[in-house]
């Protein structure tokens, strides 16, 4: 069949090349329409309870992760020059595109009681720009007398101050977010330069945008780097520009098809699918090496170009097909998860790894048929003395040091199992960033001064319309729970409509800070008209509406049945967070009678935890199914349970060793590292298939002699396996130069796995075949 296919391809090479090139041009056109995705909720399935809670929350109270924060630390804020510059900064930020609100010390408001109209007049506390220090000091005293702003906009202990910048929710997940964040950074940088005060910037919109842009920029360089590295490696191996260019064209077409597929399926580039183009380059090059190596080895013996090309397709077609099937399975299993993020990655990568096979099968023999026959210098690598000596040593270990090979294998497994026991499953929002990165440093500054910026929202449902204001008990319970949360070490000051009521009560009693507390039954009848006035009387005062009246609106649903408690917290990681949430929920159940109240924890922090957990579990399941499907494919290919066992063991051990190394060096299991196992399995199994197919094909030539066949298989396939493995390892090593831990981990962990897989397939695999053979003359 494969030899007939080879003749068909060579006979119709011109038509096939035209079809291939035309379809690639079409895919290139579609690829030009690809867009970047900034939707970070796609990792959770839409029927997940946490996802449903979060969507309900968004419908009732609006976006939670749309605030960017700017911080400064100085004991000179309330000097005329610095304060005027701060005021200018908040005004400039307010005019930036995409900004809907800015809250800082300089534009805070106070409520002044107007007894004649029974209402509050919202007035600005500060009146910048200042010319007189005494006036500023007076306004400062009024500001510091308001507990509402304490630990919200300033930390009196550390002299740290915060500016909250609210962004338009419609641009948070759009392409415009990049330019908007850059526009906001300009006045911040100008303030830092003019005042000499260091600024700190954080918040989920900022972190996500900057990190996404950095990763996308890096991956473009890695794509170019993988092409360059592959070109150099191919040129060194084959000493032929034509072989190098032909191989690069194969993977270039593969990259075009992968991006075009995203567009055809209506997908956008995510942080996960952005990995596919560089991976296509790394995975596609071995196809070219397999074909070229077989072509050169056969031509060296026959000196007949056309016969060598037919023989190349006939002998390597099935090998390359199953190699690509195995690799595709390693990726495509993600398509069977419920996560859209993983599903898109699995669909695109699985389809295009198989497309690489089609491109290689058509393009390589067709182009080779138009080129001159290979020259002796281009086939010199087949007689590489260094590699020949290495293969002879491998052959010696296989047949004379079997017990030694098994002993080393057992020791490696013991070492790895101990390391696996040490492994932890934990991820952070910014844990792929180096600690020297400004994003990481700024986040830690906010954690040290304001206990973090990661949003956590709590919804208190009274289960009754107008249940929030039927009596003071609910308000008291919310205040009690808020006080409990505020006492926790990783939690910032909670905000709710109750805090606004405290502010109102202080204002009702002429600004006396001792009255900052929840209204009593005695207070409410007298304060009722004053509270109602807030929504209508504060419109002409800058920012007052967003500070106080919006708290009464955005923190209470329209039926006055549900209340929102908004909290910022530290990036504690997925290991600590579940236990913390469990404790918070227990305390909430103690305070709020579950028969009359329902307390729900939601927000971006919860969805991040759920998403990370779901991705990790999904990847673990994917690895299992990848093993099962690859085993089925191997069983179909070789029709032997013994060969199946021989094929799986050398590929399980590298994964076990890599997991053990992760445990020993303290690398946690997280989405960016668990991906390594499925990727490496799909690629490493190629070496096994290459070896076993050659073994099976050569066995009849040596009268079914296992020993003789193994010797010839090691010698004949060893060189191409080593070359291919070097290309793969080099292709992944380039990711080690990333500044992101996840990308770096993908690079060196996958390289380690593939390097070990090469050793196990060249050393342990033949030992297993020899040991498990029923007879000397039988495989």
Secondary structure, 3 states (H helix, E strand, C coil): CHHHHHHHHHHCHHHHHHHHHHHHHHHHHHHCCCCECCCCCCCCCCCCHHHHHHHHHHHHHCCCCCEEEEEEECCCCCCHHHHHHHHHHHHHHHCCCCEEEEECHHHCEEEEEECCCCEEEEEECCCCCCCCHHHHHHHHHHHHCCHHHECCCEECCCCEEEEEEEECHHHCCCCHHHHHHHHHHHHHHHHHHHHCCCEEEECHHHHHHHHHHHHHHHHHHHHHHHHHHHHHHHHHHHCCHHHHHHHHHHHHHHHHHHHHHHHHCCCCECCCHHHHHHHHHHHHHHHHHHHHHHHHHHHHHHCCHHHHHHHHHHHHHHHHHHHHHHHHHHHHHHHHCCCHHHHHHHHHHHHHHHHHHHHHHHHHHHHHHHCCCCCHHHHHHHHCHHHHHHHHHHHHHHHHCHHHHHHHHHHHHHHHHHHHHCCCECCCCCCCECCCCHHHHHHHHHHHHHCCCEEEEEEEECCCCCCCCCCHHHHHHHHHHHHHHHCCCCECCCECHHHHHHHHHHHHCCCCHHHCCCCCHHHHHHHHHHHHHHHHHCCCCCCHHHHHHHHHHHCECCCCCEEEEEEEECCCCHHHHHHHHHHHHHHHHHHCCCCCCEEEEECHHHHHHHHHHHHHHHHHHHHHHHHHHHHHHHHHHHCCHHHHHHHHHHHHHHHHHHHHHHHHHCCCECHHHHHHHHHHHHHHHHHHHHHHHHHHHHHHHHCCCHHHHHHHHHHHHHHHHHHHHHHHHHHHHHHHHCCEHHHHHHHHHHHHHHHHHHHHHHHHHHHHHHHHCCCCCCC
